[in-house]
Amino acid sequence: MSYYQRHIFFCLNKRDGEPACSDHDADAAFARCKQQAKAAGLLGPGKLRVNKAGCLDRCAGGPVAVVYPEGTWYTYVDAHDIDEIVESHLRDGKVVERLLLPPDTGR
């Protein structure tokens, strides 16, 4: 068994003159996810870890987050989307289909 059941990484990358996840308030989404996961009792060993990440190289779909071990890539727009990811995927293990990043989306 892994130290964490799930691990979500939020791209918080900033780029000079190029589109980046930080242009879409990714810091607020990261903070919201961590806050909601903590309130739901999901954080800690054997449970969930919420992490900041640098560039995840999928800028064209930004903002992005990825959940491991599943390797599920999400894009999101607002706090409602983050709440849905926390409640559905991170708590209940059900992928939020409407927020999936298309598999061919890259930089």
Biopython code that builds the backbone (N, CA, C, O; Angstrom):
import numpy as np
from Bio.PDB.StructureBuilder import StructureBuilder

atoms = [
    (1, "MET", "N", (0.836, -1.190, 0.000)),
    (1, "MET", "CA", (0.000, 0.000, 0.000)),
    (1, "MET", "C", (0.878, 1.250, 0.000)),
    (1, "MET", "O", (1.912, 1.297, 0.667)),
    (2, "SER", "N", (0.466, 2.229, -0.732)),
    (2, "SER", "CA", (1.181, 3.499, -0.822)),
    (2, "SER", "C", (0.982, 4.305, 0.467)),
    (2, "SER", "O", (0.023, 4.084, 1.207)),
    (3, "TYR", "N", (1.886, 5.225, 0.716)),
    (3, "TYR", "CA", (1.763, 6.075, 1.906)),
    (3, "TYR", "C", (0.466, 6.875, 1.870)),
    (3, "TYR", "O", (-0.179, 7.066, 2.901)),
    (4, "TYR", "N", (0.081, 7.347, 0.666)),
    (4, "TYR", "CA", (-1.199, 8.033, 0.476)),
    (4, "TYR", "C", (-2.055, 7.201, -0.467)),
    (4, "TYR", "O", (-1.542, 6.605, -1.414)),
    (5, "GLN", "N", (-3.340, 7.161, -0.214)),
    (5, "GLN", "CA", (-4.257, 6.469, -1.115)),
    (5, "GLN", "C", (-4.357, 7.226, -2.440)),
    (5, "GLN", "O", (-4.351, 6.629, -3.516)),
    (6, "ARG", "N", (-4.447, 8.549, -2.337)),
    (6, "ARG", "CA", (-4.500, 9.412, -3.521)),
    (6, "ARG", "C", (-3.642, 10.639, -3.279)),
    (6, "ARG", "O", (-3.405, 11.057, -2.145)),
    (7, "HIS", "N", (-3.185, 11.198, -4.392)),
    (7, "HIS", "CA", (-2.335, 12.375, -4.364)),
    (7, "HIS", "C", (-2.811, 13.274, -5.498)),
    (7, "HIS", "O", (-2.846, 12.837, -6.648)),
    (8, "ILE", "N", (-3.178, 14.518, -5.202)),
    (8, "ILE", "CA", (-3.580, 15.445, -6.256)),
    (8, "ILE", "C", (-2.547, 16.567, -6.342)),
    (8, "ILE", "O", (-2.156, 17.163, -5.339)),
    (9, "PHE", "N", (-2.124, 16.830, -7.569)),
    (9, "PHE", "CA", (-1.146, 17.882, -7.845)),
    (9, "PHE", "C", (-1.822, 18.970, -8.674)),
    (9, "PHE", "O", (-2.472, 18.683, -9.679)),
    (10, "PHE", "N", (-1.660, 20.223, -8.242)),
    (10, "PHE", "CA", (-2.175, 21.382, -8.968)),
    (10, "PHE", "C", (-1.013, 22.123, -9.601)),
    (10, "PHE", "O", (-0.074, 22.521, -8.912)),
    (11, "CYS", "N", (-1.073, 22.310, -10.916)),
    (11, "CYS", "CA", (-0.065, 23.129, -11.578)),
    (11, "CYS", "C", (-0.280, 24.577, -11.163)),
    (11, "CYS", "O", (-1.371, 25.124, -11.325)),
    (12, "LEU", "N", (0.762, 25.187, -10.630)),
    (12, "LEU", "CA", (0.720, 26.596, -10.229)),
    (12, "LEU", "C", (1.754, 27.399, -11.008)),
    (12, "LEU", "O", (2.152, 28.485, -10.587)),
    (13, "ASN", "N", (2.181, 26.869, -12.129)),
    (13, "ASN", "CA", (3.260, 27.470, -12.906)),
    (13, "ASN", "C", (2.910, 28.857, -13.435)),
    (13, "ASN", "O", (1.767, 29.134, -13.799)),
    (14, "LYS", "N", (3.925, 29.720, -13.467)),
    (14, "LYS", "CA", (3.821, 31.073, -14.024)),
    (14, "LYS", "C", (4.823, 31.172, -15.169)),
    (14, "LYS", "O", (5.949, 30.687, -15.063)),
    (15, "ARG", "N", (4.405, 31.803, -16.261)),
    (15, "ARG", "CA", (5.289, 31.981, -17.415)),
    (15, "ARG", "C", (5.243, 33.442, -17.840)),
    (15, "ARG", "O", (4.188, 34.076, -17.812)),
    (16, "ASP", "N", (6.370, 33.957, -18.224)),
    (16, "ASP", "CA", (6.433, 35.323, -18.740)),
    (16, "ASP", "C", (6.032, 35.329, -20.206)),
    (16, "ASP", "O", (6.740, 34.781, -21.051)),
    (17, "GLY", "N", (4.897, 35.948, -20.507)),
    (17, "GLY", "CA", (4.464, 36.101, -21.881)),
    (17, "GLY", "C", (3.813, 34.887, -22.510)),
    (17, "GLY", "O", (3.438, 34.943, -23.682)),
    (18, "GLU", "N", (3.663, 33.795, -21.785)),
    (18, "GLU", "CA", (3.010, 32.598, -22.311)),
    (18, "GLU", "C", (1.864, 32.214, -21.377)),
    (18, "GLU", "O", (1.942, 32.456, -20.173)),
    (19, "PRO", "N", (0.806, 31.621, -21.921)),
    (19, "PRO", "CA", (-0.295, 31.168, -21.061)),
    (19, "PRO", "C", (0.204, 30.141, -20.029)),
    (19, "PRO", "O", (1.068, 29.314, -20.319)),
    (20, "ALA", "N", (-0.355, 30.219, -18.843)),
    (20, "ALA", "CA", (0.032, 29.298, -17.772)),
    (20, "ALA", "C", (-1.132, 29.125, -16.803)),
    (20, "ALA", "O", (-2.057, 29.937, -16.764)),
    (21, "CYS", "N", (-1.066, 28.064, -16.035)),
    (21, "CYS", "CA", (-2.146, 27.771, -15.082)),
    (21, "CYS", "C", (-2.347, 28.891, -14.061)),
    (21, "CYS", "O", (-3.471, 29.135, -13.621)),
    (22, "SER", "N", (-1.278, 29.562, -13.689)),
    (22, "SER", "CA", (-1.416, 30.637, -12.708)),
    (22, "SER", "C", (-2.281, 31.782, -13.232)),
    (22, "SER", "O", (-2.803, 32.572, -12.446)),
    (23, "ASP", "N", (-2.436, 31.875, -14.558)),
    (23, "ASP", "CA", (-3.303, 32.901, -15.149)),
    (23, "ASP", "C", (-4.776, 32.631, -14.849)),
    (23, "ASP", "O", (-5.621, 33.503, -15.051)),
    (24, "HIS", "N", (-5.082, 31.442, -14.375)),
    (24, "HIS", "CA", (-6.469, 31.026, -14.133)),
    (24, "HIS", "C", (-6.759, 30.841, -12.643)),
    (24, "HIS", "O", (-7.633, 30.056, -12.274)),
    (25, "ASP", "N", (-6.040, 31.552, -11.799)),
    (25, "ASP", "CA", (-6.256, 31.507, -10.346)),
    (25, "ASP", "C", (-6.059, 30.107, -9.765)),
    (25, "ASP", "O", (-6.814, 29.672, -8.896)),
    (26, "ALA", "N", (-5.040, 29.414, -10.254)),
    (26, "ALA", "CA", (-4.752, 28.051, -9.795)),
    (26, "ALA", "C", (-4.401, 28.015, -8.313)),
    (26, "ALA", "O", (-4.677, 27.025, -7.637)),
    (27, "ASP", "N", (-3.791, 29.093, -7.797)),
    (27, "ASP", "CA", (-3.461, 29.137, -6.366)),
    (27, "ASP", "C", (-4.723, 29.036, -5.508)),
    (27, "ASP", "O", (-4.738, 28.346, -4.489)),
    (28, "ALA", "N", (-5.770, 29.722, -5.929)),
    (28, "ALA", "CA", (-7.036, 29.682, -5.176)),
    (28, "ALA", "C", (-7.666, 28.292, -5.261)),
    (28, "ALA", "O", (-8.238, 27.813, -4.282)),
    (29, "ALA", "N", (-7.567, 27.652, -6.405)),
    (29, "ALA", "CA", (-8.120, 26.298, -6.558)),
    (29, "ALA", "C", (-7.378, 25.316, -5.659)),
    (29, "ALA", "O", (-8.001, 24.476, -5.009)),
    (30, "PHE", "N", (-6.050, 25.417, -5.620)),
    (30, "PHE", "CA", (-5.242, 24.574, -4.735)),
    (30, "PHE", "C", (-5.678, 24.780, -3.284)),
    (30, "PHE", "O", (-5.918, 23.813, -2.561)),
    (31, "ALA", "N", (-5.778, 26.039, -2.861)),
    (31, "ALA", "CA", (-6.163, 26.350, -1.483)),
    (31, "ALA", "C", (-7.570, 25.827, -1.177)),
    (31, "ALA", "O", (-7.815, 25.302, -0.091)),
    (32, "ARG", "N", (-8.480, 25.968, -2.122)),
    (32, "ARG", "CA", (-9.850, 25.488, -1.936)),
    (32, "ARG", "C", (-9.876, 23.965, -1.780)),
    (32, "ARG", "O", (-10.570, 23.440, -0.910)),
    (33, "CYS", "N", (-9.125, 23.268, -2.614)),
    (33, "CYS", "CA", (-9.074, 21.810, -2.540)),
    (33, "CYS", "C", (-8.540, 21.369, -1.181)),
    (33, "CYS", "O", (-9.103, 20.481, -0.540)),
    (34, "LYS", "N", (-7.465, 21.987, -0.756)),
    (34, "LYS", "CA", (-6.859, 21.616, 0.527)),
    (34, "LYS", "C", (-7.836, 21.886, 1.680)),
    (34, "LYS", "O", (-7.983, 21.066, 2.587)),
    (35, "GLN", "N", (-8.494, 23.037, 1.629)),
    (35, "GLN", "CA", (-9.465, 23.412, 2.671)),
    (35, "GLN", "C", (-10.634, 22.426, 2.710)),
    (35, "GLN", "O", (-11.022, 21.965, 3.784)),
    (36, "GLN", "N", (-11.191, 22.105, 1.550)),
    (36, "GLN", "CA", (-12.339, 21.204, 1.494)),
    (36, "GLN", "C", (-11.948, 19.784, 1.918)),
    (36, "GLN", "O", (-12.703, 19.110, 2.620)),
    (37, "ALA", "N", (-10.777, 19.339, 1.491)),
    (37, "ALA", "CA", (-10.315, 17.997, 1.867)),
    (37, "ALA", "C", (-10.077, 17.908, 3.374)),
    (37, "ALA", "O", (-10.400, 16.902, 4.005)),
    (38, "LYS", "N", (-9.515, 18.960, 3.936)),
    (38, "LYS", "CA", (-9.271, 18.981, 5.383)),
    (38, "LYS", "C", (-10.600, 18.955, 6.144)),
    (38, "LYS", "O", (-10.754, 18.207, 7.110)),
    (39, "ALA", "N", (-11.551, 19.770, 5.704)),
    (39, "ALA", "CA", (-12.860, 19.827, 6.366)),
    (39, "ALA", "C", (-13.575, 18.474, 6.301)),
    (39, "ALA", "O", (-14.337, 18.125, 7.202)),
    (40, "ALA", "N", (-13.324, 17.722, 5.236)),
    (40, "ALA", "CA", (-13.968, 16.412, 5.072)),
    (40, "ALA", "C", (-13.194, 15.288, 5.747)),
    (40, "ALA", "O", (-13.614, 14.132, 5.702)),
    (41, "GLY", "N", (-12.059, 15.620, 6.377)),
    (41, "GLY", "CA", (-11.260, 14.606, 7.060)),
    (41, "GLY", "C", (-10.525, 13.662, 6.118)),
    (41, "GLY", "O", (-10.260, 12.511, 6.462)),
    (42, "LEU", "N", (-10.197, 14.156, 4.925)),
    (42, "LEU", "CA", (-9.585, 13.309, 3.911)),
    (42, "LEU", "C", (-8.056, 13.326, 3.904)),
    (42, "LEU", "O", (-7.437, 12.500, 3.234)),
    (43, "LEU", "N", (-7.446, 14.245, 4.633)),
    (43, "LEU", "CA", (-5.995, 14.412, 4.560)),
    (43, "LEU", "C", (-5.242, 13.519, 5.537)),
    (43, "LEU", "O", (-5.733, 13.213, 6.623)),
    (44, "GLY", "N", (-4.041, 13.106, 5.135)),
    (44, "GLY", "CA", (-3.161, 12.388, 6.043)),
    (44, "GLY", "C", (-2.706, 11.053, 5.501)),
    (44, "GLY", "O", (-3.195, 10.594, 4.469)),
    (45, "PRO", "N", (-1.764, 10.425, 6.198)),
    (45, "PRO", "CA", (-1.255, 9.115, 5.772)),
    (45, "PRO", "C", (-2.387, 8.106, 5.568)),
    (45, "PRO", "O", (-3.311, 8.015, 6.376)),
    (46, "GLY", "N", (-2.293, 7.355, 4.477)),
    (46, "GLY", "CA", (-3.333, 6.389, 4.152)),
    (46, "GLY", "C", (-4.547, 7.010, 3.505)),
    (46, "GLY", "O", (-5.484, 6.309, 3.121)),
    (47, "LYS", "N", (-4.535, 8.319, 3.383)),
    (47, "LYS", "CA", (-5.672, 9.044, 2.810)),
    (47, "LYS", "C", (-5.209, 9.859, 1.606)),
    (47, "LYS", "O", (-4.811, 9.295, 0.587)),
    (48, "LEU", "N", (-5.262, 11.169, 1.722)),
    (48, "LEU", "CA", (-5.030, 12.082, 0.610)),
    (48, "LEU", "C", (-3.934, 13.089, 0.929)),
    (48, "LEU", "O", (-3.761, 13.507, 2.073)),
    (49, "ARG", "N", (-3.203, 13.466, -0.107)),
    (49, "ARG", "CA", (-2.235, 14.559, -0.035)),
    (49, "ARG", "C", (-2.558, 15.531, -1.167)),
    (49, "ARG", "O", (-2.747, 15.104, -2.306)),
    (50, "VAL", "N", (-2.624, 16.837, -0.873)),
    (50, "VAL", "CA", (-2.868, 17.883, -1.861)),
    (50, "VAL", "C", (-1.564, 18.657, -2.011)),
    (50, "VAL", "O", (-1.047, 19.209, -1.040)),
    (51, "ASN", "N", (-1.028, 18.697, -3.246)),
    (51, "ASN", "CA", (0.279, 19.308, -3.475)),
    (51, "ASN", "C", (0.274, 20.340, -4.588)),
    (51, "ASN", "O", (-0.512, 20.271, -5.533)),
    (52, "LYS", "N", (1.182, 21.306, -4.442)),
    (52, "LYS", "CA", (1.497, 22.258, -5.501)),
    (52, "LYS", "C", (2.467, 21.583, -6.459)),
    (52, "LYS", "O", (3.268, 20.738, -6.059)),
    (53, "ALA", "N", (2.387, 21.964, -7.719)),
    (53, "ALA", "CA", (3.332, 21.450, -8.707)),
    (53, "ALA", "C", (3.761, 22.585, -9.618)),
    (53, "ALA", "O", (3.057, 23.583, -9.771)),
    (54, "GLY", "N", (4.912, 22.416, -10.211)),
    (54, "GLY", "CA", (5.346, 23.305, -11.279)),
    (54, "GLY", "C", (4.635, 22.887, -12.549)),
    (54, "GLY", "O", (3.577, 22.259, -12.500)),
    (55, "CYS", "N", (5.207, 23.229, -13.671)),
    (55, "CYS", "CA", (4.581, 22.942, -14.951)),
    (55, "CYS", "C", (4.347, 21.440, -15.131)),
    (55, "CYS", "O", (5.257, 20.630, -14.953)),
    (56, "LEU", "N", (3.114, 21.087, -15.484)),
    (56, "LEU", "CA", (2.755, 19.701, -15.770)),
    (56, "LEU", "C", (2.695, 19.467, -17.280)),
    (56, "LEU", "O", (2.323, 18.385, -17.733)),
    (57, "ASP", "N", (3.063, 20.482, -18.048)),
    (57, "ASP", "CA", (3.224, 20.414, -19.504)),
    (57, "ASP", "C", (1.925, 20.125, -20.256)),
    (57, "ASP", "O", (1.932, 19.483, -21.307)),
    (58, "ARG", "N", (0.815, 20.610, -19.703)),
    (58, "ARG", "CA", (-0.477, 20.471, -20.384)),
    (58, "ARG", "C", (-1.171, 21.834, -20.397)),
    (58, "ARG", "O", (-2.377, 21.941, -20.177)),
    (59, "CYS", "N", (-0.377, 22.863, -20.659)),
    (59, "CYS", "CA", (-0.789, 24.267, -20.572)),
    (59, "CYS", "C", (-2.032, 24.607, -21.398)),
    (59, "CYS", "O", (-2.842, 25.436, -20.982)),
    (60, "ALA", "N", (-2.186, 23.978, -22.557)),
    (60, "ALA", "CA", (-3.315, 24.293, -23.435)),
    (60, "ALA", "C", (-4.660, 23.975, -22.782)),
    (60, "ALA", "O", (-5.687, 24.505, -23.206)),
    (61, "GLY", "N", (-4.670, 23.134, -21.777)),
    (61, "GLY", "CA", (-5.906, 22.784, -21.088)),
    (61, "GLY", "C", (-6.046, 23.457, -19.753)),
    (61, "GLY", "O", (-6.962, 23.143, -18.994)),
    (62, "GLY", "N", (-5.156, 24.378, -19.449)),
    (62, "GLY", "CA", (-5.074, 24.975, -18.130)),
    (62, "GLY", "C", (-6.317, 25.720, -17.693)),
    (62, "GLY", "O", (-7.068, 26.253, -18.510)),
    (63, "PRO", "N", (-6.513, 25.744, -16.407)),
    (63, "PRO", "CA", (-5.678, 25.181, -15.360)),
    (63, "PRO", "C", (-5.874, 23.669, -15.240)),
    (63, "PRO", "O", (-6.934, 23.137, -15.571)),
    (64, "VAL", "N", (-4.843, 22.999, -14.766)),
    (64, "VAL", "CA", (-4.900, 21.543, -14.668)),
    (64, "VAL", "C", (-4.497, 21.038, -13.286)),
    (64, "VAL", "O", (-3.749, 21.678, -12.547)),
    (65, "ALA", "N", (-5.031, 19.859, -12.977)),
    (65, "ALA", "CA", (-4.651, 19.108, -11.778)),
    (65, "ALA", "C", (-4.671, 17.640, -12.173)),
    (65, "ALA", "O", (-5.410, 17.244, -13.074)),
    (66, "VAL", "N", (-3.860, 16.835, -11.498)),
    (66, "VAL", "CA", (-3.819, 15.408, -11.798)),
    (66, "VAL", "C", (-3.897, 14.624, -10.494)),
    (66, "VAL", "O", (-3.267, 14.982, -9.500)),
    (67, "VAL", "N", (-4.681, 13.549, -10.515)),
    (67, "VAL", "CA", (-4.865, 12.688, -9.351)),
    (67, "VAL", "C", (-4.149, 11.363, -9.604)),
    (67, "VAL", "O", (-4.371, 10.703, -10.620)),
    (68, "TYR", "N", (-3.292, 10.991, -8.665)),
    (68, "TYR", "CA", (-2.612, 9.696, -8.708)),
    (68, "TYR", "C", (-3.058, 8.868, -7.518)),
    (68, "TYR", "O", (-3.365, 9.436, -6.469)),
    (69, "PRO", "N", (-3.106, 7.540, -7.639)),
    (69, "PRO", "CA", (-2.397, 6.737, -8.618)),
    (69, "PRO", "C", (-3.148, 6.546, -9.928)),
    (69, "PRO", "O", (-2.607, 5.939, -10.852)),
    (70, "GLU", "N", (-4.373, 7.041, -10.037)),
    (70, "GLU", "CA", (-5.166, 6.798, -11.236)),
    (70, "GLU", "C", (-4.603, 7.481, -12.482)),
    (70, "GLU", "O", (-4.783, 6.984, -13.594)),
    (71, "GLY", "N", (-3.924, 8.616, -12.304)),
    (71, "GLY", "CA", (-3.440, 9.379, -13.449)),
    (71, "GLY", "C", (-4.582, 10.095, -14.149)),
    (71, "GLY", "O", (-4.590, 10.220, -15.374)),
    (72, "THR", "N", (-5.546, 10.564, -13.368)),
    (72, "THR", "CA", (-6.723, 11.262, -13.904)),
    (72, "THR", "C", (-6.424, 12.754, -13.979)),
    (72, "THR", "O", (-6.108, 13.387, -12.971)),
    (73, "TRP", "N", (-6.527, 13.306, -15.182)),
    (73, "TRP", "CA", (-6.239, 14.719, -15.426)),
    (73, "TRP", "C", (-7.522, 15.521, -15.490)),
    (73, "TRP", "O", (-8.460, 15.170, -16.206)),
    (74, "TYR", "N", (-7.547, 16.617, -14.720)),
    (74, "TYR", "CA", (-8.709, 17.500, -14.694)),
    (74, "TYR", "C", (-8.342, 18.901, -15.129)),
    (74, "TYR", "O", (-7.208, 19.354, -14.978)),
    (75, "THR", "N", (-9.346, 19.574, -15.678)),
    (75, "THR", "CA", (-9.331, 21.012, -15.821)),
    (75, "THR", "C", (-10.526, 21.516, -15.015)),
    (75, "THR", "O", (-11.444, 20.747, -14.731)),
    (76, "TYR", "N", (-10.529, 22.771, -14.649)),
    (76, "TYR", "CA", (-11.593, 23.291, -13.795)),
    (76, "TYR", "C", (-11.768, 24.777, -14.053)),
    (76, "TYR", "O", (-10.901, 25.427, -14.637)),
    (77, "VAL", "N", (-12.909, 25.307, -13.608)),
    (77, "VAL", "CA", (-13.211, 26.713, -13.835)),
    (77, "VAL", "C", (-13.363, 27.483, -12.528)),
    (77, "VAL", "O", (-12.889, 28.613, -12.409)),
    (78, "ASP", "N", (-14.021, 26.871, -11.553)),
    (78, "ASP", "CA", (-14.368, 27.619, -10.347)),
    (78, "ASP", "C", (-14.372, 26.712, -9.109)),
    (78, "ASP", "O", (-14.051, 25.526, -9.183)),
    (79, "ALA", "N", (-14.744, 27.306, -7.979)),
    (79, "ALA", "CA", (-14.771, 26.586, -6.702)),
    (79, "ALA", "C", (-15.741, 25.403, -6.746)),
    (79, "ALA", "O", (-15.486, 24.372, -6.123)),
    (80, "HIS", "N", (-16.840, 25.543, -7.469)),
    (80, "HIS", "CA", (-17.801, 24.433, -7.595)),
    (80, "HIS", "C", (-17.131, 23.212, -8.220)),
    (80, "HIS", "O", (-17.358, 22.083, -7.784)),
    (81, "ASP", "N", (-16.306, 23.438, -9.241)),
    (81, "ASP", "CA", (-15.598, 22.325, -9.881)),
    (81, "ASP", "C", (-14.645, 21.645, -8.897)),
    (81, "ASP", "O", (-14.566, 20.418, -8.850)),
    (82, "ILE", "N", (-13.933, 22.439, -8.120)),
    (82, "ILE", "CA", (-12.994, 21.885, -7.129)),
    (82, "ILE", "C", (-13.764, 21.075, -6.088)),
    (82, "ILE", "O", (-13.352, 19.974, -5.723)),
    (83, "ASP", "N", (-14.870, 21.619, -5.616)),
    (83, "ASP", "CA", (-15.684, 20.905, -4.630)),
    (83, "ASP", "C", (-16.164, 19.560, -5.187)),
    (83, "ASP", "O", (-16.186, 18.556, -4.476)),
    (84, "GLU", "N", (-16.543, 19.557, -6.456)),
    (84, "GLU", "CA", (-17.016, 18.319, -7.082)),
    (84, "GLU", "C", (-15.893, 17.288, -7.190)),
    (84, "GLU", "O", (-16.125, 16.098, -6.977)),
    (85, "ILE", "N", (-14.684, 17.731, -7.517)),
    (85, "ILE", "CA", (-13.534, 16.819, -7.569)),
    (85, "ILE", "C", (-13.271, 16.227, -6.186)),
    (85, "ILE", "O", (-13.043, 15.025, -6.052)),
    (86, "VAL", "N", (-13.306, 17.079, -5.157)),
    (86, "VAL", "CA", (-13.064, 16.610, -3.788)),
    (86, "VAL", "C", (-14.123, 15.594, -3.378)),
    (86, "VAL", "O", (-13.793, 14.508, -2.903)),
    (87, "GLU", "N", (-15.384, 15.941, -3.559)),
    (87, "GLU", "CA", (-16.467, 15.072, -3.092)),
    (87, "GLU", "C", (-16.595, 13.795, -3.914)),
    (87, "GLU", "O", (-16.777, 12.712, -3.357)),
    (88, "SER", "N", (-16.504, 13.915, -5.207)),
    (88, "SER", "CA", (-16.726, 12.755, -6.058)),
    (88, "SER", "C", (-15.489, 11.868, -6.174)),
    (88, "SER", "O", (-15.554, 10.675, -5.879)),
    (89, "HIS", "N", (-14.379, 12.432, -6.597)),
    (89, "HIS", "CA", (-13.196, 11.607, -6.850)),
    (89, "HIS", "C", (-12.368, 11.371, -5.590)),
    (89, "HIS", "O", (-12.073, 10.226, -5.247)),
    (90, "LEU", "N", (-11.996, 12.434, -4.910)),
    (90, "LEU", "CA", (-11.072, 12.281, -3.785)),
    (90, "LEU", "C", (-11.719, 11.608, -2.580)),
    (90, "LEU", "O", (-11.049, 10.881, -1.847)),
    (91, "ARG", "N", (-13.003, 11.839, -2.367)),
    (91, "ARG", "CA", (-13.704, 11.193, -1.251)),
    (91, "ARG", "C", (-14.314, 9.849, -1.653)),
    (91, "ARG", "O", (-14.140, 8.846, -0.960)),
    (92, "ASP", "N", (-15.042, 9.839, -2.799)),
    (92, "ASP", "CA", (-15.835, 8.671, -3.168)),
    (92, "ASP", "C", (-15.206, 7.788, -4.248)),
    (92, "ASP", "O", (-15.720, 6.707, -4.534)),
    (93, "GLY", "N", (-14.103, 8.235, -4.850)),
    (93, "GLY", "CA", (-13.428, 7.434, -5.864)),
    (93, "GLY", "C", (-14.096, 7.426, -7.226)),
    (93, "GLY", "O", (-13.767, 6.586, -8.063)),
    (94, "LYS", "N", (-15.036, 8.353, -7.473)),
    (94, "LYS", "CA", (-15.734, 8.432, -8.751)),
    (94, "LYS", "C", (-15.202, 9.610, -9.568)),
    (94, "LYS", "O", (-15.262, 10.757, -9.127)),
    (95, "VAL", "N", (-14.685, 9.319, -10.754)),
    (95, "VAL", "CA", (-14.137, 10.347, -11.644)),
    (95, "VAL", "C", (-15.235, 11.323, -12.051)),
    (95, "VAL", "O", (-16.370, 10.921, -12.308)),
    (96, "VAL", "N", (-14.886, 12.616, -12.108)),
    (96, "VAL", "CA", (-15.810, 13.653, -12.556)),
    (96, "VAL", "C", (-15.618, 13.797, -14.068)),
    (96, "VAL", "O", (-14.770, 14.559, -14.532)),
    (97, "GLU", "N", (-16.410, 13.060, -14.813)),
    (97, "GLU", "CA", (-16.250, 12.970, -16.267)),
    (97, "GLU", "C", (-16.270, 14.336, -16.961)),
    (97, "GLU", "O", (-15.479, 14.574, -17.874)),
    (98, "ARG", "N", (-17.149, 15.217, -16.545)),
    (98, "ARG", "CA", (-17.299, 16.501, -17.235)),
    (98, "ARG", "C", (-16.061, 17.401, -17.106)),
    (98, "ARG", "O", (-15.907, 18.350, -17.875)),
    (99, "LEU", "N", (-15.191, 17.113, -16.153)),
    (99, "LEU", "CA", (-14.003, 17.937, -15.939)),
    (99, "LEU", "C", (-12.719, 17.294, -16.456)),
    (99, "LEU", "O", (-11.635, 17.847, -16.274)),
    (100, "LEU", "N", (-12.831, 16.139, -17.094)),
    (100, "LEU", "CA", (-11.637, 15.468, -17.595)),
    (100, "LEU", "C", (-10.967, 16.282, -18.706)),
    (100, "LEU", "O", (-11.623, 16.827, -19.593)),
    (101, "LEU", "N", (-9.668, 16.340, -18.622)),
    (101, "LEU", "CA", (-8.859, 16.995, -19.654)),
    (101, "LEU", "C", (-8.745, 16.032, -20.827)),
    (101, "LEU", "O", (-8.374, 14.876, -20.624)),
    (102, "PRO", "N", (-9.049, 16.467, -22.050)),
    (102, "PRO", "CA", (-8.908, 15.569, -23.193)),
    (102, "PRO", "C", (-7.483, 14.986, -23.254)),
    (102, "PRO", "O", (-6.513, 15.706, -23.019)),
    (103, "PRO", "N", (-7.356, 13.704, -23.563)),
    (103, "PRO", "CA", (-6.050, 13.044, -23.497)),
    (103, "PRO", "C", (-5.001, 13.603, -24.449)),
    (103, "PRO", "O", (-3.805, 13.425, -24.214)),
    (104, "ASP", "N", (-5.417, 14.269, -25.511)),
    (104, "ASP", "CA", (-4.447, 14.801, -26.468)),
    (104, "ASP", "C", (-4.056, 16.251, -26.193)),
    (104, "ASP", "O", (-3.307, 16.847, -26.967)),
    (105, "THR", "N", (-4.555, 16.820, -25.100)),
    (105, "THR", "CA", (-4.221, 18.197, -24.760)),
    (105, "THR", "C", (-2.806, 18.271, -24.211)),
    (105, "THR", "O", (-2.468, 17.594, -23.240)),
    (106, "GLY", "N", (-1.994, 19.086, -24.833)),
    (106, "GLY", "CA", (-0.600, 19.216, -24.390)),
    (106, "GLY", "C", (-0.255, 20.647, -24.071)),
    (106, "GLY", "O", (-1.030, 21.375, -23.450)),
    (107, "ARG", "N", (0.882, 21.020, -24.492)),
    (107, "ARG", "CA", (1.406, 22.344, -24.198)),
    (107, "ARG", "C", (0.790, 23.337, -25.143)),
    (107, "ARG", "O", (1.095, 24.528, -25.072)),
]
sb = StructureBuilder()
sb.init_structure("model")
sb.init_model(0)
sb.init_chain("A")
sb.init_seg("    ")
for serial, (resi, resn, name, xyz) in enumerate(atoms, 1):
    if name == "N":
        sb.init_residue(resn, " ", resi, " ")
    sb.init_atom(name, np.array(xyz, "f"), 0.0, 1.0, " ", f" {name:<3s}", serial, name[0])
structure = sb.get_structure()
